[in-house]
Amino acid sequence: MDGRFRSVVLLKAFNKEGVHQTTPLAYMDRYPEIFAACQSYFADRKELRILSYGCSTGEEVVTLRRYFPRAVITGAEINRRSLAICRKREANERIAFVYSRPTIIAQYGPFDAIFCMAVLQRTPQVIMARGITDLKCIYPFEKFDRQVAELDALLAVGGLLVIKYTQYRLKDATVARKYTALQTAGEIEAGPKFGRDSKLLVEDNDLPCASIFMKTAS
């Protein structure tokens, strides 16, 4: 069995509650416009703590180092095979790769920015191709909502929560009242969006989606 496939099977079998996206796809500078916008937001800040949540094999962490050369960056990953690849990368005392468990991640926070990119979803290509209209048994809204609340607890007021490619909208999350979307170049995300009842939304699927949100309240 291929090592990457085997690691996903083990995740589904033994860590069903903790796993979100099961495809460990990653590459360098995947979201340049978003990274540049965040860099501008923190232009007057040099000392930052940044979390790359679901960092896969570490490309995002290496990319963030380029945009934020003085930041302390933590990459968190639940797939142990991917995490092992991360830990083979050249790092220093300002980069840490950790197993994605709330108590472990919290030791490195609170964070000024959290990047959660293409993580809070489940097999989006399959969902779209099959025309699935209800995610209740696949990836329910409650799972998304709990994870967003967990990330919120790690983020400092005034910090940025950066979420890209999800099957749900941040504005529907329980903690949404604490956040304001920053105006950046709008991009229509591939794949359908679902509502709080885990059922397909119709009205928002062709609208640009915000990806960067500023935390305004504790």
Secondary structure in CASP SS format (residue, H / E / C, confidence):
PFRMAT SS
TARGET T0000
AUTHOR 0000-0000-0000
METHOD secondary structure of the structure
MODEL  1
M C 1.00
D C 1.00
G H 1.00
R H 1.00
F H 1.00
R H 1.00
S H 1.00
V H 1.00
V H 1.00
L H 1.00
L H 1.00
K H 1.00
A H 1.00
F H 1.00
N C 1.00
K C 1.00
E C 1.00
G C 1.00
V C 1.00
H C 1.00
Q C 1.00
T C 1.00
T C 1.00
P C 1.00
L C 1.00
A C 1.00
Y C 1.00
M C 1.00
D C 1.00
R C 1.00
Y C 1.00
P H 1.00
E H 1.00
I H 1.00
F H 1.00
A H 1.00
A H 1.00
C H 1.00
Q H 1.00
S H 1.00
Y H 1.00
F C 1.00
A C 1.00
D C 1.00
R C 1.00
K C 1.00
E C 1.00
L C 1.00
R E 1.00
I E 1.00
L E 1.00
S E 1.00
Y E 1.00
G C 1.00
C C 1.00
S C 1.00
T C 1.00
G C 1.00
E H 1.00
E H 1.00
V H 1.00
V H 1.00
T H 1.00
L H 1.00
R H 1.00
R H 1.00
Y H 1.00
F C 1.00
P C 1.00
R C 1.00
A C 1.00
V E 1.00
I E 1.00
T E 1.00
G E 1.00
A E 1.00
E E 1.00
I C 1.00
N C 1.00
R H 1.00
R H 1.00
S H 1.00
L H 1.00
A H 1.00
I H 1.00
C H 1.00
R C 1.00
K C 1.00
R C 1.00
E C 1.00
A C 1.00
N C 1.00
E C 1.00
R C 1.00
I E 1.00
A E 1.00
F E 1.00
V E 1.00
Y E 1.00
S C 1.00
R C 1.00
P H 1.00
T H 1.00
I H 1.00
I H 1.00
A H 1.00
Q C 1.00
Y C 1.00
G C 1.00
P C 1.00
F E 1.00
D E 1.00
A E 1.00
I E 1.00
F E 1.00
C E 1.00
M E 1.00
A C 1.00
V C 1.00
L C 1.00
Q C 1.00
R C 1.00
T C 1.00
P H 1.00
Q H 1.00
V H 1.00
I H 1.00
M H 1.00
A H 1.00
R H 1.00
G C 1.00
I C 1.00
T C 1.00
D E 1.00
L C 1.00
K C 1.00
C C 1.00
I C 1.00
Y C 1.00
P C 1.00
F H 1.00
E H 1.00
K H 1.00
F H 1.00
D H 1.00
R H 1.00
Q H 1.00
V H 1.00
A H 1.00
E H 1.00
L H 1.00
D H 1.00
A H 1.00
L H 1.00
L E 1.00
A E 1.00
V E 1.00
G E 1.00
G E 1.00
L E 1.00
L E 1.00
V E 1.00
I E 1.00
K E 1.00
Y C 1.00
T C 1.00
Q C 1.00
Y E 1.00
R C 1.00
L H 1.00
K H 1.00
D H 1.00
A C 1.00
T C 1.00
V C 1.00
A H 1.00
R H 1.00
K H 1.00
Y E 1.00
T E 1.00
A E 1.00
L C 1.00
Q C 1.00
T C 1.00
A C 1.00
G C 1.00
E E 1.00
I C 1.00
E C 1.00
A C 1.00
G C 1.00
P C 1.00
K C 1.00
F E 1.00
G C 1.00
R C 1.00
D C 1.00
S C 1.00
K E 1.00
L E 1.00
L C 1.00
V C 1.00
E C 1.00
D C 1.00
N C 1.00
D C 1.00
L C 1.00
P C 1.00
C E 1.00
A C 1.00
S C 1.00
I E 1.00
F E 1.00
M E 1.00
K E 1.00
T C 1.00
A C 1.00
S C 1.00
END
